[in-house]
Amino acid sequence: MLRDRSIICFGGEDWWYHHPHSKAHLMRKFARAGNKVIFVNSISMGLPGLAHKDLLPRIKRKLGSYSKLARQTNEGITVVSPASLPFFGTAAARSINRRMIAAQIKRLARSRGLTNPILWIAIPTAAGMIGALDESAVVYHVSDKYDANTMDHATNPALIRRLHEQAIDAADLVFYSGRKLFNEATRGRERSHLLEQGVDYDHWRHVGNGNIDVAPEIAKIPRPRLGYFGAVEPWLVDQELIKRASRERPQWQWIFIGNKSRGLDIEELPNVHFLPPVAYADLPAYAAGFDVCVLPWETEQSFTSYGSAIKVREYLATGKPVVISPLPEYEPMRDVLRIGRTRNDFIRLVEEALHDNDPANAKRRQAAVAGGTWDARAEWVSDLIERVLAAKES
């Protein structure tokens, strides 16, 4: 494991948003091992257009992050939201952002005793920070098909693609968190690796054994309960699937836990329940009340099809039956997952999963992810980074 190093991570998400993403899990492991870590909340890929219904909520969330200033987590990670311009469409704006952000992060790094940091970037718009922070190595962590995301910002996809390529060309290591992303990558292939999502196995493995009290918010909802946690976006969730299932199986209760965008068609359905985001420490008590864990994504969309949702591994770690929409990332695990390749198929597989009470099947699901912990991922990543640093220092 990396030790006594400095790390500055530019996240693709804010530290405080959703339950922990891959960068948060890895940075926690590095900090606990004795490294000094600064996590920079997402500098975004730009704001949505003026007519976009999520514009004001996005601004509100970002202002909330700014208000936190620099804070320290329990692991000693410094989390900061630097002031920056919320657009990247012109060279002038990108130049201003580079100078503004570099000045703020350099000052913070000096005050925290970070020197020659490993620069870890997980968003293309942070490519401009490469070379600005006296870094000892550059890691580019690719977790999305960035230029396919036209849903929540107005930045030109061609520009996003150029920044993405700039980051690949400058990086010492490129990690892809999705199988489809990795398989399609050609640029910088010799420095690229598939970094599969991990799981905090001990956090989830007791969910299915009946020893965790079900959260009251879940317990009051009738059964059977189909549970999901994470982002709830109109372009992400397959709303036609939910509407069809609600008509054909009105007794099924769909539970969505997480940040919900406005304007979902399924909001008024009587058997669809939306709960606000829940602290990661408390989520197992909510999952304990699920009868089936579901991932009803609209995977025909290009952007979504590249997903590698961490929650699927967390679902499996509970031992509960899991039904998901088709994702290339999880095809190798189809022996322990039920993959609904059509809406009819998804509904049929949920019906089947509701009758899956075999303890042997639960153990198989848990065994499939038990070895893929975040500790194991962090150890593997650390070894690759140490090799890069050793080569540079020799």
C-alpha positions, 0 to 999 in steps of 0.5 A: 500500500502507498505510504507517506505520499501526497495525493491530490484527487480531482473527483468526478463527483462531490465528496458529499453527494450520493453514497461513496464513489470509487474515488472516495473508497480508494482515497479513504484507504490511502489516507488510512495507510498514512498518506496525505490526501486532498480531495477536490470536489467536482469542478464539473463539466459545465452547467446545463443550459438555461432552459434545463430543469436541473440548472437551479438545483445544480447551482444550489448543490454546488453552492452548498459544497462551496459553503463547506470550505475545506473540511477534514474527514474522519480519515484525515482527508481534506475535502475542498470545493475551489472557486472556479468558473462553471464553464469550460467552452473557451480557452480563456475560461479554461486558462482562468480556471487553471490559474484560479484552481491551482493557486487555491490548491497549492496554498491548501497543499502547503498548509497541509504539508503536501509535497510533489503530490500524485495527481489523480484526476477523475474528470476531463475538465481537470486535465488543465491541472496537469503540470500545475501542481508540481506533481510526481505522477499523474493518474487518470481515472476514467469512470464514464463515457464522458463525451456521451453525457449530454444530459446535465451540462451544455459543454460541447462533447467534442471539447470534452473528448479533446480534454479526455485525450489530453489527460490520457496522453499526459497520464502515467497510468490510466484506470478504466472502471468499466469493462466496456470503456476499457475494451474500447480504449486505444489511446495510451493502451500500454499505460491503461488498466481495468480497475474494476469496482470494489465492495466494502464487503464487511459493511454489507455481508450481514444484511441478509442474515436477519441480524440487522433491524430494518429501517422504520422508513422501509418497514412501513412499506408493504411487501414485496419490496424492490429496492434501489439506492443511488442517483434517480435521474429521468434519463437513467431509470427505465421509467417505462419499465416501472410503469409497466410493472406497476400496471401488471404487478401493482402489489410490488413496491418500488423503493428508490433511495437517493437524490431525485431529479425533478420531472420523473413520470413515475413520481405519482405512481402509488407503489413507487416510493422515493426516500432521500439520500441515506448516510452510507453507514445507515444504508445496510438497515435500509437494504435489509428490508429489500426482498429483491435488489434492482437496477432498472436502468435505461441501458439502451442509452449510450452513456448509461450502457458504459456504467459499472454501478458499484451498487451491483456488487454491494447488492450481491454482498448482501446475499439478496437476489439481484435483478439488473438491466443489461450492462457489459460490466456485469456479463461475467457475473451472470451466474449470480445475477438475473439480467433482464434483457427486455422489460418483459424479461426484467418483470419475469426475473423479479417474479422469479427472484421473489421466490429465491429463498435458497441459502446456497444461492445467497452464499454464491452471490456473496462469494462472487464479490468477497475477494473484490474488496476496496482494500484489494483494489487499493493494494493493486493500484498502489503497486502500479503507482509505486512502480511508476514512481520508482522508474521516475526516481531511478 
